[in-house]
Amino acid sequence: MNSYFVTATGTDIGKTFCTAGLLRANPGLRAIKPLLSGYEAEKPSDSSLLLAAMGQAATAEAIAAITPWRYKAPLSPDMAAVREGQTIGYEALLGFCRAELAKGPTLIEGAGGAAVPLTEVKMTADWITDLDLPVLLVSGTYLGSISHCITTAEFLLRRGISIHTILLNESANAPVPTEETQAAIARYLPCRMFVVKRNAGLEDFKGLTL
């Protein structure tokens, strides 16, 4: 089992849902979400969902251990940090991730999409490149998702980033059957694809071998 970076074509596409599903289907796999904006300590968060998938209680200490950088504003990480008078230390972020990767097979879930800014000069794609990890790219099946998926994948591939699998996470009220969306994307991208059905459970995610 290897380590991967989980990113997406945009925000609220289903990265955490897919990451949690993969954790439950692959015992021994672990996950971190180093950056999180829109965080409210008293409410369930992406970090708490990942901890639950790993069979851990979502205590304040456990959340801090997998998500050291947490911000209240639901904005891109760089903007959210500035709202709190902070900046994201990029080298510290890389160091944290490398230390976690050394512990065993790990999913690193990013924040937002593949080109979301982290600092004034670094974005998620730089983060992926510097960690030298293959990507699990999460896309929806909403109207416009074909273009968003192809554009994001081409952006990553042109940067020399390897895409292990595109996870097509079925969107609510998708305009066409998911199989049609999958076929359309496949005409342009030579990437492995895996369909994540609405309300997919443990058995569904077992179909994706990591």
C-alpha positions in Angstrom: 0.0 0.0 0.0 1.3 3.4 -1.0 0.7 7.0 0.1 -1.3 9.5 -2.0 -2.4 13.1 -2.1 -6.1 13.6 -2.4 -7.1 16.7 -4.3 -10.1 17.8 -6.3 -11.4 19.9 -9.2 -12.7 22.4 -6.7 -14.1 22.8 -3.2 -17.0 20.8 -1.8 -16.6 18.1 -4.4 -16.3 15.2 -1.8 -12.6 14.8 -1.0 -13.3 14.0 2.7 -16.1 11.6 1.9 -13.9 9.8 -0.5 -10.9 9.8 1.8 -13.0 8.5 4.7 -14.4 5.7 2.5 -10.9 4.7 1.4 -9.7 4.6 5.0 -12.5 2.3 6.0 -11.9 0.0 3.1 -8.1 -0.2 3.6 -7.2 -1.1 7.2 -3.7 0.1 8.0 -4.1 3.2 5.9 -4.1 6.6 7.7 -4.9 10.1 6.8 -4.1 13.7 7.6 -5.7 17.0 6.5 -3.0 19.5 7.4 -4.9 22.6 6.3 -8.5 23.3 7.1 -10.4 26.6 6.7 -14.0 27.1 7.8 -13.2 25.3 11.1 -15.5 25.7 14.1 -14.3 23.7 17.1 -17.9 23.0 18.4 -19.1 21.6 15.1 -18.2 18.4 13.1 -15.4 19.0 10.7 -13.5 17.2 7.9 -10.9 16.3 10.4 -13.4 14.7 12.8 -14.8 12.7 9.9 -11.4 11.4 9.0 -10.7 10.5 12.7 -14.0 8.6 12.8 -13.0 6.6 9.7 -9.8 5.7 11.4 -11.7 4.6 14.5 -10.5 7.5 16.7 -12.3 9.9 18.8 -12.4 13.5 17.6 -10.8 15.1 20.6 -9.2 18.5 20.4 -5.8 16.8 20.6 -6.5 14.3 17.9 -7.8 17.0 15.6 -4.7 19.1 16.2 -2.5 16.0 15.4 -3.9 15.5 11.9 -4.8 19.2 11.2 -2.3 21.6 12.7 -3.4 24.5 10.6 -7.0 25.4 11.3 -8.7 28.7 10.4 -12.2 30.0 11.0 -12.9 31.8 7.7 -14.3 29.6 4.9 -11.7 30.9 2.4 -8.6 29.7 0.6 -6.0 28.8 3.2 -3.8 31.8 2.5 -6.7 34.2 2.8 -8.1 32.5 5.9 -4.7 32.7 7.6 -4.3 36.4 6.8 -7.8 37.0 8.4 -6.2 35.7 11.7 -3.0 37.7 11.3 -1.0 34.6 10.2 0.7 33.1 7.2 1.2 29.5 6.4 4.8 28.4 6.8 5.3 26.3 3.7 8.5 24.6 4.8 6.8 23.7 8.1 3.9 22.3 6.2 6.2 20.1 4.1 8.1 19.0 7.2 4.9 18.0 9.0 3.7 16.0 6.0 7.1 14.2 5.5 7.1 13.2 9.2 3.6 11.8 8.9 4.5 9.9 5.6 7.4 8.3 7.4 4.9 6.6 9.8 3.4 4.5 7.0 0.9 4.6 4.1 -0.9 7.9 4.4 -3.5 9.8 2.5 -2.9 13.6 2.6 -6.1 15.4 1.9 -5.6 18.9 0.5 -7.8 22.0 1.0 -10.0 23.0 -1.9 -8.9 22.3 -5.5 -5.5 21.6 -7.1 -4.7 25.2 -7.7 -5.9 26.8 -4.4 -3.3 29.2 -3.0 -1.4 28.4 0.2 0.9 31.3 0.3 1.7 34.3 -1.9 3.9 32.1 -4.1 2.8 28.5 -3.5 -0.4 26.5 -4.3 -1.6 23.0 -3.8 0.1 21.7 -7.0 3.4 22.9 -5.6 2.7 21.1 -2.4 2.0 17.9 -4.3 5.1 18.2 -6.4 7.4 18.8 -3.4 6.0 15.8 -1.6 6.4 13.7 -4.8 3.2 11.9 -4.3 0.7 10.4 -6.9 -2.7 12.0 -6.8 -6.2 10.7 -6.2 -8.3 13.3 -8.1 -11.9 13.8 -6.9 -14.4 15.2 -9.4 -18.1 15.6 -9.4 -20.6 14.7 -12.1 -22.6 18.0 -12.1 -23.1 20.0 -15.2 -19.6 21.3 -16.2 -17.7 18.6 -14.4 -16.3 17.1 -17.6 -14.5 20.4 -18.4 -13.4 20.9 -14.8 -12.0 17.4 -14.5 -10.1 17.5 -17.8 -8.8 21.0 -17.1 -7.5 20.0 -13.6 -6.0 16.7 -14.8 -4.2 18.4 -17.7 -2.9 21.1 -15.3 -1.5 18.4 -12.9 -0.1 16.2 -15.7 1.7 19.2 -17.4 3.4 19.8 -14.0 4.7 16.2 -14.0 2.3 15.1 -11.3 1.1 11.5 -11.6 -2.6 10.8 -11.3 -3.2 7.3 -9.9 -7.0 7.5 -10.1 -9.8 9.9 -10.9 -12.7 9.4 -8.4 -16.0 10.4 -10.0 -18.1 11.3 -7.0 -21.7 11.2 -8.2 -23.3 14.6 -7.7 -26.9 15.1 -6.7 -29.2 15.8 -9.6 -26.5 15.1 -12.2 -27.8 16.0 -15.7 -26.6 12.7 -17.3 -25.8 9.2 -16.1 -22.4 8.9 -14.5 -21.4 6.4 -17.1 -21.7 9.0 -19.8 -19.6 11.5 -17.9 -17.0 8.8 -17.3 -16.9 7.9 -21.0 -16.6 11.5 -22.0 -13.7 12.1 -19.7 -12.0 8.8 -20.8 -11.9 10.0 -24.4 -9.4 12.7 -23.4 -7.6 11.4 -20.4 -5.7 8.1 -20.2 -6.3 7.9 -16.4 -7.8 5.1 -14.3 -11.3 6.1 -13.1 -13.4 4.9 -10.3 -17.1 5.8 -9.8 -18.2 6.6 -6.3 -21.9 6.1 -6.1 -24.2 8.4 -4.1 -24.1 7.2 -0.5 -21.4 4.7 -1.3 -20.5 2.4 1.6 -17.6 0.2 2.7 -18.1 -2.4 0.0 -18.1 0.2 -2.8 -14.8 1.6 -1.8 -13.2 -1.9 -1.5 -13.3 -1.9 -5.3 -10.5 0.6 -5.5 -7.1 -0.9 -4.8 -4.4 1.4 -3.5 
